[in-house]
């Protein structure tokens, strides 16, 4: 399964090479042209004669970068992308291409002061333990600037659910690969961007390069169907279908496209939901703010526990997102 291969690959912001190679191998038979720009974005062109449309997903995941060494041989690190301090301690990570294992350590609760116990532990108070006995040994094993990612493996569980790391946005990458297997009238650019998690940096470059009429961002998005969260605060729910965005921090989505997508969903008996929150952002925001701008849209697969070491989503939502975007593109 391509999704499994993508999710198990390591590719935090700025270090997307392994993911990029998987995608290039998967799409080479379905497009007319593949280009990798200086940032590392993949721009795959499927030529057509109608509107110029970008369908976007980002390759990077949240992760960590090594920034120093402690005298005892543990590593200093900071985050790549938005990771809550609450989900970091005691997690297992792989460091670099050699997948050197490490454990994110912190002062045990027995040694914490009363004040420390009542607060979140900042990343600056944590370390990565790789089993080295000294700073010199750690330096020989891990260079400064090396990346680290969570080790969670992809898997199926429950009834029609999947779990794994990097669903934001390997879910989108996998969907985009599936979309390329179909033919469309529009002039389609499938863009797999880098560094979305640190400010949509790759998307600004591809936006200025392509200058599309429409951009559709495919994402894994926050899901809030959990105990203790009031129904009206649930931005999306698992099993209710792909989530069509209305607004977020960087985009007010095109009303006409939203209505067209809703009609396509109804006509093709595809479940869908509207994303009921304005938090977060995605690469569509970079396209909106580049050049002459675009008509933006975003469709996302709801994912529980997003931006942590593991996420959960529904295979049915994933497959319905493929169906919805495919049918919308065919309608243009």
C-alpha positions as a Markdown table, in Angstrom:
| # | Residue | x | y | z |
|---|---|---|---|---|
| 1 | Unk | 0.0 | 0.0 | 0.0 |
| 2 | Unk | 1.5 | 3.3 | -1.1 |
| 3 | Unk | 0.0 | 5.1 | 1.9 |
| 4 | Unk | 1.8 | 2.7 | 4.3 |
| 5 | Unk | 5.1 | 3.2 | 2.5 |
| 6 | Unk | 4.7 | 7.0 | 2.6 |
| 7 | Unk | 3.8 | 7.1 | 6.3 |
| 8 | Unk | 6.7 | 4.9 | 7.4 |
| 9 | Unk | 9.2 | 7.0 | 5.5 |
| 10 | Unk | 11.1 | 9.7 | 7.4 |
| 11 | Unk | 10.7 | 13.3 | 6.0 |
| 12 | Unk | 10.5 | 16.2 | 8.4 |
| 13 | Unk | 10.6 | 19.8 | 7.1 |
| 14 | Unk | 13.8 | 20.4 | 5.1 |
| 15 | Unk | 14.6 | 16.6 | 4.9 |
| 16 | Unk | 12.0 | 15.3 | 2.5 |
| 17 | Unk | 14.3 | 13.3 | 0.2 |
| 18 | Unk | 13.1 | 9.8 | 1.0 |
| 19 | Unk | 9.5 | 10.8 | 0.5 |
| 20 | Unk | 10.3 | 12.6 | -2.7 |
| 21 | Unk | 11.9 | 9.5 | -4.2 |
| 22 | Unk | 8.9 | 7.3 | -3.3 |
| 23 | Unk | 6.5 | 9.7 | -5.0 |
| 24 | Unk | 8.6 | 10.1 | -8.1 |
| 25 | Unk | 8.7 | 6.3 | -8.5 |
| 26 | Unk | 5.0 | 6.0 | -8.1 |
| 27 | Unk | 3.8 | 8.8 | -10.5 |
| 28 | Unk | 6.3 | 8.5 | -13.4 |
| 29 | Unk | 3.9 | 6.5 | -15.6 |
| 30 | Unk | 0.9 | 8.8 | -15.1 |
| 31 | Unk | 2.2 | 12.2 | -16.0 |
| 32 | Unk | 3.7 | 14.0 | -19.0 |
| 33 | Unk | 6.5 | 15.8 | -17.1 |
| 34 | Unk | 8.1 | 15.7 | -13.6 |
| 35 | Unk | 10.2 | 18.6 | -12.4 |
| 36 | Unk | 11.9 | 19.0 | -9.0 |
| 37 | Unk | 12.6 | 22.7 | -8.3 |
| 38 | Unk | 15.5 | 24.2 | -6.2 |
| 39 | Unk | 13.4 | 24.0 | -3.0 |
| 40 | Unk | 12.8 | 20.3 | -3.6 |
| 41 | Unk | 9.1 | 20.5 | -4.6 |
| 42 | Unk | 7.8 | 17.9 | -7.1 |
| 43 | Unk | 5.8 | 19.5 | -9.9 |
| 44 | Unk | 4.1 | 16.9 | -12.0 |
| 45 | Unk | 2.3 | 18.1 | -15.1 |
| 46 | Unk | -0.7 | 16.2 | -16.7 |
| 47 | Unk | -1.4 | 18.3 | -19.8 |
| 48 | Unk | -4.9 | 19.5 | -20.7 |
| 49 | Unk | -6.6 | 22.3 | -22.6 |
| 50 | Unk | -8.9 | 23.8 | -20.0 |
| 51 | Unk | -8.3 | 25.6 | -16.7 |
| 52 | Unk | -4.9 | 25.4 | -15.1 |
| 53 | Unk | -5.5 | 23.6 | -11.8 |
| 54 | Unk | -3.0 | 22.8 | -9.0 |
| 55 | Unk | -3.8 | 20.0 | -6.6 |
| 56 | Unk | -1.4 | 20.2 | -3.7 |
| 57 | Unk | -0.1 | 18.1 | -0.9 |
| 58 | Unk | 3.0 | 18.6 | 1.2 |
| 59 | Unk | 5.7 | 16.0 | 1.8 |
| 60 | Unk | 7.0 | 17.1 | 5.1 |
| 61 | Unk | 6.0 | 15.9 | 8.6 |
| 62 | Unk | 6.6 | 17.4 | 12.0 |
| 63 | Unk | 9.8 | 16.3 | 13.6 |
| 64 | Unk | 13.0 | 17.5 | 15.3 |
| 65 | Unk | 16.5 | 18.8 | 14.6 |
| 66 | Unk | 19.6 | 18.2 | 16.7 |
| 67 | Unk | 21.1 | 21.5 | 17.9 |
| 68 | Unk | 23.7 | 20.5 | 20.5 |
| 69 | Unk | 25.2 | 18.0 | 23.0 |
| 70 | Unk | 25.1 | 17.6 | 26.7 |
| 71 | Unk | 28.1 | 16.6 | 28.7 |
| 72 | Unk | 26.5 | 13.2 | 29.6 |
| 73 | Unk | 26.2 | 12.3 | 25.9 |
| 74 | Unk | 22.5 | 13.2 | 25.4 |
| 75 | Unk | 21.4 | 15.5 | 22.6 |
| 76 | Unk | 19.9 | 18.9 | 22.6 |
| 77 | Unk | 17.1 | 19.3 | 20.0 |
| 78 | Unk | 14.2 | 21.5 | 18.9 |
| 79 | Unk | 11.1 | 21.0 | 16.9 |
| 80 | Unk | 10.5 | 21.2 | 13.1 |
| 81 | Unk | 6.9 | 22.3 | 12.9 |
| 82 | Unk | 4.2 | 22.7 | 15.5 |
| 83 | Unk | 4.5 | 19.9 | 18.1 |
| 84 | Unk | 2.9 | 20.3 | 21.5 |
| 85 | Unk | 5.4 | 20.0 | 24.4 |
| 86 | Unk | 2.8 | 17.6 | 26.0 |
| 87 | Unk | 3.3 | 14.9 | 23.4 |
| 88 | Unk | 7.1 | 14.9 | 23.2 |
| 89 | Unk | 8.5 | 13.3 | 26.5 |
| 90 | Unk | 9.3 | 9.6 | 26.6 |
| 91 | Unk | 8.7 | 9.0 | 22.9 |
| 92 | Unk | 11.1 | 6.9 | 20.8 |
| 93 | Unk | 12.7 | 8.5 | 17.7 |
| 94 | Unk | 14.9 | 7.5 | 14.8 |
| 95 | Unk | 17.7 | 9.9 | 14.0 |
| 96 | Unk | 18.9 | 10.5 | 10.4 |
| 97 | Unk | 19.1 | 8.1 | 7.5 |
| 98 | Unk | 20.9 | 5.5 | 9.6 |
| 99 | Unk | 17.8 | 5.4 | 11.9 |
| 100 | Unk | 19.9 | 5.6 | 15.1 |
| 101 | Unk | 17.4 | 5.0 | 17.9 |
| 102 | Unk | 16.9 | 7.5 | 20.6 |
| 103 | Unk | 14.5 | 8.1 | 23.5 |
| 104 | Unk | 13.3 | 11.6 | 24.4 |
| 105 | Unk | 14.1 | 11.9 | 28.1 |
| 106 | Unk | 13.1 | 14.3 | 30.9 |
| 107 | Unk | 13.5 | 14.5 | 34.6 |
| 108 | Unk | 11.3 | 11.8 | 36.2 |
| 109 | Unk | 8.3 | 12.9 | 38.2 |
| 110 | Unk | 9.9 | 11.7 | 41.5 |
| 111 | Unk | 12.6 | 14.4 | 41.0 |
| 112 | Unk | 10.4 | 17.2 | 39.8 |
| 113 | Unk | 9.5 | 20.0 | 42.2 |
| 114 | Unk | 5.8 | 20.7 | 42.9 |
| 115 | Unk | 6.0 | 23.7 | 40.6 |
| 116 | Unk | 7.5 | 21.5 | 37.7 |
| 117 | Unk | 4.8 | 18.9 | 38.1 |
| 118 | Unk | 2.0 | 21.5 | 37.5 |
| 119 | Unk | 3.6 | 22.8 | 34.2 |
| 120 | Unk | 4.2 | 21.5 | 30.7 |
| 121 | Unk | 7.8 | 20.4 | 30.2 |
| 122 | Unk | 9.3 | 22.6 | 27.5 |
| 123 | Unk | 11.5 | 20.9 | 24.8 |
| 124 | Unk | 14.5 | 22.8 | 26.1 |
| 125 | Unk | 14.2 | 20.7 | 29.4 |
| 126 | Unk | 14.2 | 17.4 | 27.4 |
| 127 | Unk | 17.0 | 15.6 | 25.8 |
| 128 | Unk | 17.4 | 12.7 | 23.3 |
| 129 | Unk | 19.2 | 9.7 | 24.9 |
| 130 | Unk | 21.1 | 7.6 | 22.3 |
| 131 | Unk | 23.0 | 5.5 | 24.8 |
| 132 | Unk | 26.2 | 7.5 | 24.4 |
| 133 | Unk | 28.4 | 7.9 | 27.5 |
| 134 | Unk | 30.0 | 11.2 | 26.7 |
| 135 | Unk | 29.7 | 14.4 | 24.5 |
| 136 | Unk | 32.6 | 13.1 | 22.4 |
| 137 | Unk | 30.9 | 9.8 | 21.7 |
| 138 | Unk | 27.6 | 11.6 | 20.8 |
| 139 | Unk | 29.4 | 13.9 | 18.4 |
| 140 | Unk | 30.9 | 11.0 | 16.5 |
| 141 | Unk | 27.5 | 9.4 | 16.0 |
| 142 | Unk | 25.2 | 12.4 | 15.4 |
| 143 | Unk | 26.2 | 15.6 | 13.5 |
| 144 | Unk | 24.6 | 18.9 | 14.4 |
| 145 | Unk | 21.7 | 19.6 | 12.1 |
| 146 | Unk | 20.6 | 15.9 | 11.8 |
| 147 | Unk | 16.9 | 15.2 | 11.9 |
| 148 | Unk | 14.8 | 13.0 | 14.1 |
| 149 | Unk | 11.3 | 11.6 | 13.6 |
| 150 | Unk | 8.8 | 9.5 | 15.6 |
| 151 | Unk | 9.1 | 5.7 | 15.0 |
| 152 | Unk | 5.4 | 4.8 | 14.8 |
| 153 | Unk | 4.7 | 2.1 | 12.2 |
| 154 | Unk | 1.6 | 2.2 | 10.0 |
| 155 | Unk | -1.1 | -0.3 | 10.8 |
| 156 | Unk | -4.8 | -1.2 | 10.7 |
| 157 | Unk | -7.0 | -1.5 | 13.8 |
| 158 | Unk | -10.6 | -1.4 | 14.9 |
| 159 | Unk | -13.3 | -1.3 | 12.2 |
| 160 | Unk | -11.9 | 0.3 | 9.1 |
| 161 | Unk | -9.4 | 2.5 | 10.9 |
| 162 | Unk | -5.7 | 3.0 | 10.3 |
| 163 | Unk | -3.0 | 4.4 | 12.5 |
| 164 | Unk | 0.5 | 5.8 | 11.9 |
| 165 | Unk | 2.7 | 8.8 | 11.9 |
| 166 | Unk | 2.8 | 11.7 | 9.4 |
| 167 | Unk | -0.8 | 11.4 | 8.2 |
| 168 | Unk | -0.4 | 15.2 | 7.9 |
| 169 | Unk | 0.3 | 15.1 | 5.0 |
| 170 | Unk | 1.3 | 11.7 | 3.6 |
| 171 | Unk | -2.5 | 11.1 | 3.4 |
| 172 | Unk | -2.6 | 14.0 | 0.9 |
| 173 | Unk | 0.4 | 12.7 | -1.0 |
| 174 | Unk | -1.1 | 9.3 | -1.3 |
| 175 | Unk | -4.5 | 10.7 | -2.5 |
| 176 | Unk | -2.7 | 12.9 | -5.0 |
| 177 | Unk | -0.9 | 9.9 | -6.4 |
| 178 | Unk | -4.2 | 8.1 | -6.9 |
| 179 | Unk | -5.7 | 11.2 | -8.6 |
| 180 | Unk | -3.0 | 11.1 | -11.2 |
| 181 | Unk | -4.1 | 7.6 | -12.4 |
| 182 | Unk | -7.2 | 9.2 | -14.0 |
| 183 | Unk | -7.5 | 11.5 | -17.0 |
| 184 | Unk | -9.0 | 15.0 | -17.0 |
| 185 | Unk | -9.7 | 17.9 | -19.3 |
| 186 | Unk | -8.1 | 20.5 | -17.1 |
| 187 | Unk | -4.5 | 21.4 | -17.3 |
| 188 | Unk | -3.5 | 19.6 | -14.1 |
| 189 | Unk | -0.4 | 20.2 | -12.0 |
| 190 | Unk | 0.1 | 17.8 | -9.1 |
| 191 | Unk | 2.4 | 19.6 | -6.7 |
| 192 | Unk | 4.1 | 17.9 | -3.8 |
| 193 | Unk | 5.5 | 20.7 | -1.7 |
| 194 | Unk | 8.2 | 20.9 | 0.9 |
| 195 | Unk | 8.4 | 22.7 | 4.3 |
| 196 | Unk | 4.7 | 23.3 | 4.8 |
| 197 | Unk | 5.0 | 22.7 | 8.5 |
| 198 | Unk | 7.5 | 25.6 | 8.9 |
| 199 | Unk | 5.5 | 28.3 | 7.0 |
| 200 | Unk | 4.4 | 27.0 | 3.6 |
| 201 | Unk | 7.8 | 27.8 | 2.2 |
| 202 | Unk | 7.8 | 25.4 | -0.7 |
| 203 | Unk | 4.3 | 26.3 | -1.8 |
| 204 | Unk | 5.3 | 30.0 | -2.3 |
| 205 | Unk | 7.9 | 28.9 | -4.8 |
| 206 | Unk | 5.6 | 26.6 | -6.8 |
| 207 | Unk | 2.8 | 29.1 | -6.7 |
| 208 | Unk | 5.0 | 31.8 | -8.4 |
| 209 | Unk | 6.2 | 29.1 | -10.9 |
| 210 | Unk | 2.9 | 27.8 | -12.0 |
| 211 | Unk | 0.4 | 30.7 | -11.6 |
| 212 | Unk | -2.7 | 28.5 | -11.6 |
| 213 | Unk | -6.4 | 29.5 | -11.9 |
| 214 | Unk | -7.5 | 27.1 | -9.1 |
| 215 | Unk | -5.6 | 25.5 | -6.2 |
| 216 | Unk | -6.9 | 22.5 | -4.2 |
| 217 | Unk | -5.0 | 21.6 | -1.1 |
| 218 | Unk | -5.3 | 18.0 | 0.0 |
| 219 | Unk | -4.6 | 17.6 | 3.8 |
| 220 | Unk | -5.0 | 15.6 | 6.9 |
| 221 | Unk | -6.8 | 17.8 | 9.3 |
| 222 | Unk | -7.6 | 18.1 | 13.0 |
| 223 | Unk | -10.4 | 15.8 | 14.2 |
| 224 | Unk | -12.1 | 16.5 | 17.6 |
| 225 | Unk | -14.6 | 13.6 | 18.1 |
| 226 | Unk | -13.2 | 12.8 | 21.6 |
| 227 | Unk | -14.6 | 12.6 | 25.1 |
| 228 | Unk | -14.9 | 15.9 | 26.8 |
| 229 | Unk | -15.2 | 18.0 | 23.7 |
| 230 | Unk | -18.7 | 19.5 | 23.1 |
| 231 | Unk | -20.4 | 18.6 | 19.9 |
| 232 | Unk | -20.5 | 22.2 | 18.5 |
| 233 | Unk | -16.7 | 22.4 | 19.0 |
| 234 | Unk | -15.9 | 19.3 | 16.9 |
| 235 | Unk | -14.2 | 20.7 | 13.7 |
| 236 | Unk | -14.5 | 17.3 | 11.9 |
| 237 | Unk | -15.5 | 13.8 | 12.8 |
| 238 | Unk | -14.1 | 10.5 | 11.7 |
| 239 | Unk | -16.4 | 8.5 | 9.4 |
| 240 | Unk | -18.4 | 11.5 | 8.2 |
| 241 | Unk | -16.5 | 11.8 | 5.0 |
| 242 | Unk | -13.9 | 14.3 | 3.6 |
| 243 | Unk | -14.0 | 17.8 | 5.1 |
| 244 | Unk | -14.4 | 20.7 | 2.8 |
| 245 | Unk | -12.9 | 23.9 | 4.3 |
| 246 | Unk | -14.7 | 27.2 | 4.6 |
| 247 | Unk | -12.0 | 29.3 | 6.2 |
| 248 | Unk | -8.7 | 29.0 | 8.1 |
| 249 | Unk | -5.8 | 31.3 | 9.2 |
| 250 | Unk | -4.6 | 32.0 | 5.6 |
| 251 | Unk | -7.5 | 31.4 | 3.3 |
| 252 | Unk | -11.2 | 32.2 | 2.8 |
| 253 | Unk | -12.1 | 29.5 | 0.4 |
| 254 | Unk | -13.9 | 30.1 | -2.8 |
| 255 | Unk | -17.7 | 29.9 | -2.3 |
| 256 | Unk | -18.4 | 28.7 | -5.9 |
| 257 | Unk | -15.9 | 25.9 | -5.7 |
| 258 | Unk | -17.3 | 24.8 | -2.3 |
| 259 | Unk | -20.8 | 24.7 | -3.7 |
| 260 | Unk | -19.6 | 22.8 | -6.8 |
| 261 | Unk | -17.8 | 20.2 | -4.6 |
| 262 | Unk | -20.9 | 19.8 | -2.5 |
| 263 | Unk | -23.0 | 19.2 | -5.6 |
| 264 | Unk | -20.5 | 16.7 | -7.0 |
| 265 | Unk | -20.6 | 14.8 | -3.6 |
| 266 | Unk | -24.4 | 14.7 | -3.6 |
| 267 | Unk | -24.6 | 13.6 | -7.3 |
| 268 | Unk | -22.1 | 10.8 | -6.7 |
| 269 | Unk | -23.4 | 9.7 | -3.3 |
| 270 | Unk | -20.2 | 10.6 | -1.6 |
| 271 | Unk | -20.3 | 11.5 | 2.1 |
| 272 | Unk | -18.8 | 14.8 | 3.1 |
| 273 | Unk | -18.7 | 17.3 | 5.9 |
| 274 | Unk | -17.7 | 21.0 | 6.3 |
| 275 | Unk | -14.7 | 21.8 | 8.4 |
| 276 | Unk | -16.1 | 23.8 | 11.3 |
| 277 | Unk | -13.1 | 25.7 | 12.5 |
| 278 | Unk | -10.8 | 28.5 | 11.4 |
| 279 | Unk | -7.7 | 27.2 | 13.1 |
| 280 | Unk | -4.6 | 26.0 | 11.2 |
| 281 | Unk | -3.5 | 26.6 | 7.6 |
| 282 | Unk | -2.2 | 24.8 | 4.5 |
| 283 | Unk | -0.4 | 25.4 | 1.3 |
| 284 | Unk | -3.5 | 27.0 | -0.4 |
| 285 | Unk | -2.7 | 30.1 | 1.7 |
| 286 | Unk | 0.7 | 30.5 | -0.1 |
| 287 | Unk | -1.1 | 30.3 | -3.5 |
| 288 | Unk | -3.7 | 32.8 | -2.4 |
| 289 | Unk | -1.0 | 35.3 | -1.5 |
| 290 | Unk | 1.3 | 34.8 | -4.6 |
| 291 | Unk | 1.2 | 36.7 | -7.9 |
| 292 | Unk | -2.3 | 37.4 | -8.9 |
| 293 | Unk | -3.7 | 34.9 | -6.4 |
| 294 | Unk | -6.0 | 32.0 | -7.1 |
| 295 | Unk | -9.4 | 30.6 | -6.4 |
| 296 | Unk | -8.6 | 28.3 | -3.4 |
| 297 | Unk | -10.2 | 25.1 | -2.1 |
| 298 | Unk | -9.1 | 22.6 | 0.5 |
| 299 | Unk | -10.3 | 19.1 | 1.2 |
| 300 | Unk | -9.0 | 17.1 | 4.1 |
| 301 | Unk | -9.2 | 13.7 | 5.8 |
| 302 | Unk | -10.1 | 14.0 | 9.5 |
| 303 | Unk | -7.2 | 12.7 | 11.7 |
| 304 | Unk | -7.3 | 12.2 | 15.4 |
| 305 | Unk | -4.2 | 13.2 | 17.5 |
| 306 | Unk | -2.7 | 15.1 | 14.6 |
| 307 | Unk | 0.8 | 16.6 | 15.0 |
| 308 | Unk | 1.8 | 13.9 | 17.5 |
| 309 | Unk | 3.7 | 10.6 | 17.4 |
| 310 | Unk | 0.5 | 8.9 | 16.0 |
| 311 | Unk | -2.7 | 9.7 | 14.1 |
| 312 | Unk | -5.9 | 7.8 | 13.5 |
| 313 | Unk | -8.2 | 8.1 | 10.5 |
| 314 | Unk | -10.9 | 6.2 | 8.6 |
| 315 | Unk | -10.1 | 4.3 | 5.4 |
| 316 | Unk | -13.6 | 5.1 | 4.1 |
| 317 | Unk | -12.9 | 8.9 | 4.6 |
| 318 | Unk | -9.6 | 8.4 | 2.7 |
| 319 | Unk | -11.3 | 6.6 | -0.2 |
| 320 | Unk | -14.2 | 9.1 | -0.3 |
| 321 | Unk | -11.7 | 12.0 | -0.6 |
| 322 | Unk | -10.2 | 10.4 | -3.6 |
| 323 | Unk | -13.6 | 9.9 | -5.2 |
| 324 | Unk | -14.7 | 13.5 | -4.4 |
| 325 | Unk | -11.6 | 15.2 | -5.8 |
| 326 | Unk | -11.5 | 12.9 | -8.9 |
| 327 | Unk | -15.1 | 13.6 | -9.7 |
| 328 | Unk | -14.7 | 17.4 | -9.1 |
| 329 | Unk | -11.7 | 17.5 | -11.5 |
| 330 | Unk | -13.6 | 15.6 | -14.1 |
| 331 | Unk | -16.5 | 18.1 | -13.8 |
| 332 | Unk | -14.3 | 21.0 | -14.9 |
